[in-house]
Amino acid sequence: MKRVPFRILKLQKNNMKTFLYLTLFCFSLSLVGKTTLSYRERKKQFDQKINLLFDIRENLSLEEEPGKNPLDAVKQNVEEAYRIGARAEMEKSLTLAEGEIVYVARKLCTKLEDISADLYQKAQVSYYLVETDEKTSGKKMEWDTKEKISRYLGMAKTEKDHAKEFFLSGNYHMSLHTYKRSIIYSLLSIRTQGTETPEGYTNAANSWAEPVWQSVNKQKLGTIQTN
């Protein structure tokens, strides 16, 4: 049996060391990349959640809870930490802020449960009055308009029920999103009926429902023009 020259053995050993160092280096870069991505994703989710809270409060004219850290301050603290770029400060600031918005979102879900139920009931009563007026006046509402009103009412109730399920499961962000959709569908039903927006819901109707209404009618007009 031939003996492998010492020089070749040494070369093989050096190659193994180089390969091991490269592997460890790549693994380290991978960990850093994952950590950075994790921070980036958490910041992105935080922005989405706090912006939804701002959106709901502004359009439903809901006051912040007295004695709690204002949401503007919560967001500002996170942004400041990210501008500084210190990892420990970023982690601490984001963790505290996430706890703040979970608390606020949970409280807000309870309010939106009442609001969505109130608006849904108003939309139902309004439709009942429209139907009653139709019978007494002899003016017939188009069938597709009636169908659209009923569909919006059905979707408003479905979303309202789903929002409650999300709340009970602890998914407060999704619960708020779904309550918002329920409110939009109730407003679209009222808009389709041709009746006035209930008091206190004008901002929500203009900001949330009107863009959907315009989009739906634009698509319908485009279909008609195409045909």
Secondary structure, DSSP 8 states (H G I E B T S, - for coil): -----HHHHHHHHHHHHHHHHHHHHHHHHHHHHHHHHHHHHHHHHHHHHHHHHHHHHHHHT----TTS--HHHHHHHHHHHHHH--HHHHHHHHHHHHHHHHHHHHHHHHHHHHHHHHHHHHHHHHHHHHHHHHHHH-----HHHHHHHHHHHHHHHHHHHHHHHHHHTT-HHHHHHHHHHHHHHHHHHHHHHT----TT-HHHIIIIIHHHHHHHHHHHHHHHHH-
